Amino acid sequence: MRSKESGAPTRTQRARHQDLITAAIQVITRDGYRAASVDRIAREAGTSKGTALYHFSSKEELYQAVVSALFETGAAYMAERLLAADTATDKLRTYIETNLRFITLHPAHVGATQQILMNSDTVHAVQLDDAIAPLRRLLQSGQENGEFGEFDPEVTALSIRAIVDGAASYFLAHPELDHEHYIREAAALFLRAVQPAPLTSKDAS
C-alpha cells in the first residue's frame, strides 16, 4: 500500500486496503478476471479509481495483495491448529484437514486467487519450496521418533501438496461435493501411507 506520508498506515488506510482486496475478490468471482478493472473494483468498494490507485499503484499490485492475503490468512489458520496437535500423526492429520477445510471456508478468495495466478504473468504465489519444507520436516520428525515408517519425505510432501492444491479447483467445480468426506478420506489415505510396515514372522525371528 502506498502512502503520501511516512510511518505506518493508519487504521483508515488499512481498512480501505482491505475493502479494495474484498472488492477485487467479489468482482473477479462475479465478472471474471478479464472484466475486472481498477475502476470496477473501486466502484465495488464504494470509492474512486483515484483512491484505489492511491493505495495500490496498479491493478497487478492489488492482485498481488489478494494472493498474499489468502496465503497469510491460510498460514495463520493452520498455525493455530497445528500448535494444538501433539504428535507427528496428529500434526499430519491437522495439516491435511485444515488445509482442505480452509478452501471450503474461503471459496471466493481461493477462486479469485486461482484466476489471478492463471492469467497474470507478474503476480506470484508462495514458492513451492516454501510450502514443502515445513511439511517435509514434519514427516522427517515422525520418522525419527518412530511414529512413521520408511518413505521419501520429499516425495510424500509433494504428493500431499498435490492433493491439497488439486482440491482447490475440484471443490470449486463441484460445490455439491461432500467436502467433509473428501477431507476425512484424504487425511486417512496419507496417515495409512506413513505408518510403519507391520512386523512379519521373518522380522520377528
BELGIMO-V313035 format. One record per helix or strand of 3 or more residues. SS is the DSSP state (H for helix, E for strand). FROM is the first residue (numbers start at 1). TO is the last residue. Records with the same first field share a line. If there is no record, write none. Layout:
# BELGIMO-V313035
SS: FROM-TO / FROM-TO
This chain:
# BELGIMO-V313035
H: 11-31 / 38-44 / 49-55 / 59-83 / 88-105 / 107-119 / 128-144 / 153-173 / 179-194 / 201-204
